[in-house]
Amino acid sequence: MNLPDLSIHAQAGRIAELNLVSLEGGIYLLEAWMGGRAHPVLDSRGAALKLRSVEHARDVLQDLPVLPFFLLHTSVHDEMCGMPSANNGLKVPISLHSAWS
């Protein structure tokens, strides 16, 4: 799903929530939940849209209607060899629109 598709689906009320996934190295990826599954948001080349910060995501998403928006912090400890699988991530609700604007 690219940004124009995301806008169309959001305007139609088909997006359940947006998740901004925080990865190591200061990279953020955006996923949209629709139809019970996550859809990665892609750039114009078809690659995962990489964002630099929460504010950068808000700037990119400023024209969308208000949606549930969450910051997801993943845990690298889930990937350790020999360790049982666990969900140690953190999901924090955040505002889609900045309080600074």
Contacts in CASP RR format, 6 or more apart in sequence:
PFRMAT RR
TARGET T0000
AUTHOR 0000-0000-0000
METHOD contacts of the structure
MODEL  1
MNLPDLSIHAQAGRIAELNLVSLEGGIYLLEAWMGGRAHPVLDSRGAALK
LRSVEHARDVLQDLPVLPFFLLHTSVHDEMCGMPSANNGLKVPISLHSAW
S
1 9 0 8 1.000
1 32 0 8 1.000
1 34 0 8 1.000
1 39 0 8 1.000
1 40 0 8 1.000
1 41 0 8 1.000
1 42 0 8 1.000
2 41 0 8 1.000
2 42 0 8 1.000
2 43 0 8 1.000
2 44 0 8 1.000
2 46 0 8 1.000
3 41 0 8 1.000
3 49 0 8 1.000
3 60 0 8 1.000
6 15 0 8 1.000
6 32 0 8 1.000
6 41 0 8 1.000
6 64 0 8 1.000
7 63 0 8 1.000
7 64 0 8 1.000
9 15 0 8 1.000
9 32 0 8 1.000
9 34 0 8 1.000
10 32 0 8 1.000
10 64 0 8 1.000
10 65 0 8 1.000
10 67 0 8 1.000
11 64 0 8 1.000
11 65 0 8 1.000
13 65 0 8 1.000
14 34 0 8 1.000
14 35 0 8 1.000
15 32 0 8 1.000
15 33 0 8 1.000
15 34 0 8 1.000
15 67 0 8 1.000
16 33 0 8 1.000
16 34 0 8 1.000
16 35 0 8 1.000
16 36 0 8 1.000
16 68 0 8 1.000
17 32 0 8 1.000
17 33 0 8 1.000
17 67 0 8 1.000
17 68 0 8 1.000
17 69 0 8 1.000
17 70 0 8 1.000
18 30 0 8 1.000
18 31 0 8 1.000
18 32 0 8 1.000
18 33 0 8 1.000
18 61 0 8 1.000
18 67 0 8 1.000
18 68 0 8 1.000
18 69 0 8 1.000
18 70 0 8 1.000
18 96 0 8 1.000
19 30 0 8 1.000
19 31 0 8 1.000
19 32 0 8 1.000
19 33 0 8 1.000
19 38 0 8 1.000
19 69 0 8 1.000
19 70 0 8 1.000
19 71 0 8 1.000
19 72 0 8 1.000
19 91 0 8 1.000
20 28 0 8 1.000
20 29 0 8 1.000
20 30 0 8 1.000
20 51 0 8 1.000
20 54 0 8 1.000
20 57 0 8 1.000
20 69 0 8 1.000
20 70 0 8 1.000
20 71 0 8 1.000
20 72 0 8 1.000
20 94 0 8 1.000
21 28 0 8 1.000
21 29 0 8 1.000
21 30 0 8 1.000
21 31 0 8 1.000
21 72 0 8 1.000
21 74 0 8 1.000
22 28 0 8 1.000
22 71 0 8 1.000
22 72 0 8 1.000
22 73 0 8 1.000
22 74 0 8 1.000
23 29 0 8 1.000
23 74 0 8 1.000
24 76 0 8 1.000
26 52 0 8 1.000
27 50 0 8 1.000
27 51 0 8 1.000
27 52 0 8 1.000
28 50 0 8 1.000
28 51 0 8 1.000
28 52 0 8 1.000
28 53 0 8 1.000
28 54 0 8 1.000
28 56 0 8 1.000
28 57 0 8 1.000
29 40 0 8 1.000
29 41 0 8 1.000
29 48 0 8 1.000
29 49 0 8 1.000
29 50 0 8 1.000
29 51 0 8 1.000
30 40 0 8 1.000
30 41 0 8 1.000
30 49 0 8 1.000
30 51 0 8 1.000
30 57 0 8 1.000
30 60 0 8 1.000
30 61 0 8 1.000
31 38 0 8 1.000
31 39 0 8 1.000
31 40 0 8 1.000
31 41 0 8 1.000
32 38 0 8 1.000
32 39 0 8 1.000
32 41 0 8 1.000
33 39 0 8 1.000
40 48 0 8 1.000
40 49 0 8 1.000
41 48 0 8 1.000
41 49 0 8 1.000
42 48 0 8 1.000
42 49 0 8 1.000
43 49 0 8 1.000
43 50 0 8 1.000
49 60 0 8 1.000
51 57 0 8 1.000
51 60 0 8 1.000
54 71 0 8 1.000
54 94 0 8 1.000
55 98 0 8 1.000
58 96 0 8 1.000
58 97 0 8 1.000
58 98 0 8 1.000
61 69 0 8 1.000
61 96 0 8 1.000
62 97 0 8 1.000
64 96 0 8 1.000
66 96 0 8 1.000
66 97 0 8 1.000
67 96 0 8 1.000
68 93 0 8 1.000
69 93 0 8 1.000
69 94 0 8 1.000
69 95 0 8 1.000
69 96 0 8 1.000
70 91 0 8 1.000
70 92 0 8 1.000
70 93 0 8 1.000
70 94 0 8 1.000
71 91 0 8 1.000
71 92 0 8 1.000
71 94 0 8 1.000
72 89 0 8 1.000
72 90 0 8 1.000
72 91 0 8 1.000
72 92 0 8 1.000
73 89 0 8 1.000
73 90 0 8 1.000
73 92 0 8 1.000
74 89 0 8 1.000
75 88 0 8 1.000
75 89 0 8 1.000
77 83 0 8 1.000
77 88 0 8 1.000
78 85 0 8 1.000
78 86 0 8 1.000
78 87 0 8 1.000
78 88 0 8 1.000
78 89 0 8 1.000
END
